[in-house]
Amino acid sequence: AVVSTQSTGKNCQKQPLTHRERRKLGLQTLKEGEVLFKDLVQIHKLWCEYITQIGCRNEDIARADLHGCFLTVTKTMCPPLLRKSGIVAMESLNTFTIVDQNDKVHVLPKKGNVFSFTVNDEVVNIFGNNFLFRPGERIMKKITKQKMISI
């Protein structure tokens, strides 16, 4: 979101919203009923096409955009989160926001959790501790040779 502000001269400059302004407007949160599971199914289908095009190598999956992915929590230190699953609607620095089949919104912390999803009938596990980046930063970073993903 960009807001235009008048400068002292004749030109109009566009400045992005600050994090505080985005938070105040509620742009970084999803509320119950805002996004429905049936709406995200189409995004999931697009994501499946996208992930098959980029491949199943560790580096490719580590850099992949996970919006639209059907994630399941497979290991966690917090028992109520175990086996929660849904389609990723939002991803932030520390969390995945998913919508489950009952249209409930769940915010899942990345830290300390292991998530899984399937690609071409293969189960892929991703370790949340290694995904503690903003999605745009993770896509741009060079991946180090640490264990990020297991297939």
C-alpha positions in Angstrom: 0.0 0.0 0.0 1.3 3.4 -1.0 0.1 6.7 0.1 0.8 9.9 -1.8 1.8 12.9 0.1 2.3 16.5 -1.0 5.8 17.8 -0.9 6.7 21.4 -0.5 7.3 21.7 -4.3 5.1 21.0 -7.3 5.8 17.3 -7.4 3.8 14.7 -5.5 5.9 11.9 -3.9 4.6 8.4 -3.1 5.8 7.0 0.2 5.0 3.5 1.5 3.1 3.0 4.7 5.2 2.4 7.8 4.8 -0.8 9.7 2.9 1.1 12.4 0.4 2.5 9.9 0.0 -0.9 8.3 -0.7 -2.5 11.7 -3.1 0.3 12.6 -5.1 -0.3 9.4 -5.2 -4.0 10.0 -3.3 -4.9 6.8 -1.1 -7.5 8.5 -3.9 -9.6 10.1 -6.7 -11.9 8.9 -10.0 -12.0 10.7 -12.4 -15.0 10.9 -14.6 -14.9 7.7 -12.4 -12.5 5.7 -10.9 -15.4 3.7 -12.8 -18.6 3.1 -11.2 -22.0 2.5 -13.1 -22.5 -0.8 -11.6 -19.2 -2.1 -8.1 -20.4 -1.2 -8.6 -23.8 -3.0 -8.1 -21.9 -6.4 -4.9 -20.4 -5.1 -3.7 -23.8 -3.9 -4.3 -25.2 -7.4 -2.1 -22.4 -8.9 0.5 -23.1 -6.2 0.6 -26.8 -7.2 1.3 -25.8 -10.8 4.0 -23.3 -9.6 5.8 -25.8 -7.4 5.9 -28.5 -10.0 7.4 -26.0 -12.5 10.2 -24.9 -10.2 11.1 -28.4 -9.1 11.6 -30.4 -5.9 15.3 -29.7 -5.1 16.0 -28.4 -1.6 17.2 -25.0 -2.9 14.1 -24.6 -5.0 11.7 -25.4 -2.2 13.6 -23.3 0.3 13.2 -20.3 -2.0 9.6 -21.1 -3.1 6.7 -18.9 -2.3 4.5 -20.8 0.2 1.3 -18.7 -0.2 -1.3 -21.3 -1.3 0.5 -24.3 0.1 -1.5 -26.8 2.1 0.6 -27.0 5.2 0.3 -29.5 8.1 2.1 -29.1 11.5 3.9 -32.5 12.0 6.2 -31.7 15.0 5.8 -29.0 17.6 6.6 -28.2 21.2 3.0 -26.9 21.6 0.6 -29.9 21.6 -2.6 -28.0 20.5 -0.8 -27.1 17.2 0.0 -30.7 16.3 -1.8 -31.8 13.1 -3.3 -28.4 12.4 -3.5 -28.0 8.6 -4.8 -25.6 6.1 -3.8 -23.4 3.1 -1.3 -20.6 3.8 -3.0 -17.3 3.3 -0.3 -15.1 4.8 3.3 -15.5 5.7 5.3 -13.1 7.9 8.8 -13.1 9.5 7.8 -15.5 12.4 4.4 -17.0 11.4 2.3 -18.7 8.8 -1.4 -17.8 8.8 -3.5 -20.6 7.5 -7.2 -21.1 6.9 -8.5 -24.6 7.7 -11.4 -26.5 6.0 -13.8 -25.1 8.6 -12.8 -21.5 7.6 -11.0 -20.9 10.9 -7.9 -18.8 10.8 -4.8 -20.2 12.7 -1.6 -18.3 13.2 1.3 -20.9 13.4 4.7 -19.8 14.7 7.6 -21.0 12.6 10.0 -21.3 15.5 10.2 -24.8 16.9 7.8 -26.4 14.5 8.2 -28.8 11.6 5.7 -28.4 8.7 4.9 -30.8 5.9 3.3 -30.6 2.5 3.2 -32.8 -0.6 4.7 -32.2 -4.0 4.2 -34.7 -6.8 3.2 -37.4 -4.3 6.3 -36.8 -2.1 6.0 -35.6 1.4 8.3 -32.6 2.1 9.1 -31.5 5.6 10.3 -28.0 6.3 11.9 -26.9 9.5 10.3 -23.6 10.7 13.5 -22.4 12.5 15.2 -22.3 9.1 12.4 -20.2 7.5 12.6 -17.3 10.0 12.7 -14.8 7.2 10.2 -12.6 5.5 9.1 -14.3 2.3 10.7 -11.7 0.1 14.0 -12.0 1.9 14.0 -15.8 1.9 13.5 -15.8 -1.9 16.5 -13.5 -2.4 18.9 -15.0 0.1 21.6 -17.5 -0.9 20.8 -20.8 0.8 23.5 -22.2 3.0 24.3 -25.9 3.2 22.3 -26.6 6.4 19.5 -29.1 6.7 16.4 -27.0 5.8 14.2 -29.6 4.1 13.8 -33.3 4.2 12.0 -35.3 1.4 
